[in-house]
Amino acid sequence: MKIKTEDIQNLVETQNNWRGRECLNLIASENAQSPMVRSIESNDFMGRYAEGHPNTDSEDRRYYEGTRWIDEIERIAQEEIIELANCRQADVRPISGNAANTALALGILRGGDSVIVNSIEQGGHISHNPIGVVGRRIQKRGQVLTPGKDHSIDLHYWPTTPDGYHLDADACVKLLEDKRPNLAILGKSLFLFPEPVKEIAEACRNMKIPLLYDGAHVLGLILGGCFQDPLGEGAHFINASTHKTFPGPQRGVILGNLEGDEEMKWWTSIDRGVMPGSSSSHHLHTLPGLVIAIREMKVYGKAYAEQTISNAKALGRALDEEGVDVEAKEFGFTESHQLAVRVTRFGEAKTIARQLAEQNIICNYNQLPGDPDPRYPSGLRLGVQEMTRMGMKESEMGEIAQLMGAVMKGKDVLQQVGRLREQFTEVQFC
Ligand SMILES: Cc1ncc(COP(=O)(O)O)c(C=O)c1O
């Protein structure tokens, strides 16, 4: 009997055309992968098992046979990302940024420990907060998720400057010295400006506190050499997704810059947090694409990251000229791929995001610093990295701003969105 597939094939084809050729994609956590990264993902590694580490000539480090070629690819991925990131250790097995955070939390934290993080209101990620892995680590059955209670993790939040988008470095160091947490985490999801890594790392290193920089969003900008250099500034780890500004397949990575036996104990614990803690086999079919993306970044990373940041600033200026309230104007709007836009003058953020999506302009509504109730966010988060990968430059950012402004004022722009997007359908920087 012939299995029915046409309906599913049609849905996939429709998605390919819609998001791939018709929409202005401004979701800050997504990207367009190169044709080579995409095509190499369909391979025999899908569904295969390779737990543990690559075998070597002298040591059997896998729990299954048949891993000869994935061993080679995993080793190449590890070596080449270490070279690109100029770091000492890399674990390429986490299947996403969240899995990398889970692995690190499982490795480093125990019930009753304390952690300093960015709160969700100040842009932090849920995995570091009460409902995520850091906040609920070793939670007792039936226990209410209250940070600081028995066996849960005691969470403290980095102090910000009054604008809400920067950390107050001196106050952060003071908090570190007061709390002496078991782990300090920088980095966030609404990520406009670099973090004060240098000051915080110095204090962490003096107190032997592991410092994680969550670069899920900004890895591509960091490795393109255009954001900050967290490991160079003293962080012990970067955890990241490999599919946001880093334009690879949907995976995660843990980068380490650890030296000496004491620090290497953290790496050994995290290793167990990766496998078996948070994964078994690690979606092997996407690993070859990671190597291709690493190589693309080696050649084109700087040009791509530079253009992305320049485009984000240009979109900020153009939206401002359209009468849209772009946050952090006094700081030039952004130093990353993202913008935060407060839309309350036009309506509820959830409604505006939906109206934009109906016009094929895709972004997400977002809580902004100072929003009193997370259920009623006042902002949109925009990311320009995908449209930059498709070849858009500053002048197209001006057009996007006009189209967004028109939607917020109630106009229909579907045709114009389509006409703009159809000129940019080939991935660049590859
Ligand atoms: C700061 C941060 N960390 C971790 C994650 C989770 O990454 P992933 O979606 O790859 O699991 C995100 C997701 O957006 C994020 O913003």
The ligand as an ORCA input file, in Angstrom:
! r2SCAN-3c Opt
* xyz 0 1
  C      20.384     33.263     26.348
  C      19.815     31.974     25.835
  N      20.311     30.831     26.289
  C      19.842     29.648     25.886
  C      18.846     29.574     24.931
  C      18.337     28.247     24.515
  O      18.914     27.900     23.308
  P      18.252     26.795     22.361
  O      17.016     27.413     21.825
  O      19.318     26.545     21.347
  O      17.981     25.615     23.208
  C      18.299     30.737     24.418
  C      17.222     30.653     23.416
  O      16.802     31.539     22.796
  C      18.795     31.980     24.882
  O      18.288     33.117     24.450
*
